[in-house]
């Protein structure tokens, strides 16, 4: 039984996440050393952001984003998709090689030309954070003169 199957919470879960973060940091180093990507401005900051987002949506802690993780990500952003649309997105990212998105595929997609889908996702998340807080309490009373 591997460590990921036994992780239920607390200390073991923290150790699992720390191990996953170390693995992703190692993959980030590979991207930092790759001449294809190392000319990108703020590459280290981008990779740290990608690592955080990837870990947030790796629901099964297996090191990849499956259909349910992608579905959750898009629902959280207010852009729910059908299973067929999700399959199409995953196929586009992985080139049809897998049913899940690995971290390498995720980073290549984010840094490459085919990153439109997830760049839009990150853009929506940023805009959601920038929105003003919703008013609390009951709404103000309306009067007939307020009507158009």
N, C-alpha and C positions, 0 to 999 in steps of 0.2 A: 504494500500500500504506500503510495507516494505521499509526500508532505502536503501536496495540494488537496488530496482527498481527505486528509485528516483535519485540515484547517477549518475550525468552526468559529473562531473569534479570539479576542484577547491577545495574549502573547504570541501564539502560533500564527495568527493572522498578521500581526505586525511583522513577524519574522519573514513570512511569505511575501509581504509587500516590500520589505527591505531587499529581499533577494531579487524580486522582480525589478526593482528600481536599479539595482547593481547591474543586472543583465541589460537593461535598456540603456544605462549609462555607457556600457561597453559598446553597444551598437551605435550610440551617438558618437563615440570616439571614431568608429569606422567612417561615419559620414563626415566628421570633421577632417579626417585625413584624406578623404576622397577628393581628387582634383576637380571632379565634376561639380561638387557642391561647395568646396571650401572657399570659393570666390564670392559666395552669397553674403550680403551684409547681415550682420547680427545673427549669424547661423547658430551660434551657441544658445542665444536667447530663444530662437525659434525652436530648436531641438528640445530645450527644457519645457517649453509650452506644449509641444507635441507629445512629449513623454507624459506630462500631467494629464492631458486630455485622453491619451491612449489608456492610461491606467484607470481613469474614471469610468471608461466604458468597456473595459475588459471584465465583464461580469463574472465569468467563470474562473478567472485568474489562471488561465492556461497560456497566456502570452499572445492572444489574438482576439480580435473583435468578431464575434459571430453575428448572425442575423438579428438576434434579440438585442444585443448590445447596440447595433446600428439603429434598430427600431427605437430603442429607448432614447438614444442620442437625438434622433430626429423629432420624437414626440416631445422631448424636453424643450426643443427649440420651436415647438408649435408648427412643425411641418411633418405630420405623420404620413407614412407611405404604406402601400400595400406590400404583401410578401413578394409579389412579382417585381415591384419596383425596387425593393431591397435586394433581391437576387441580382437584378440587372446592375445595380450600383456596385455590388461586391464583385461581380464578373468583370465590370469595367476596371476596377481597381487592381484586381489580381490577374487580369488577362485570362480568366477562365481556369486558372490552375488550382484554385482552392475555393472552398465554401466559406472561408473566414479570411479576415484581413490581418496579416502579420504586421509587426511593428515596422519591418523594412518596407513593406508595401505601403503602409500608412505614410511613412516619412517620404518615400519616393514620390508618392502622389501629392503630398503637401508641397514639396519643393519643385515638382515638375510641372509640366504644362497641363496635365490632366487633374489638377488640384481644384478645379472649379467647385465641385460638390462640397468638399470639406472646408474650403476657404469661405464659402457662403455660410456654412454651419458656424464657423468661428466668428464670422462677421455678425451673424444674428445674436450670438451669445454676448458679444461686446455691446451691441445696441441694447440688448435687454438689460444689461447692467447699468447703462447710461440713462435709461428712462427714469423719469421722476417717480418718486414713491407714490403709491396709490393713496388717495385720501382715506382716512379712517373715519368710522362713525357713519351715521345715517346720511343719505344724500340730502341736499337742501330742498326745501319745499318749493314746488312749482306753482306759479300763478298763471292765470289765463293770458296775461300780457306777455309771458315768455314764449308762448306758442308762435310759430311762424305765420 
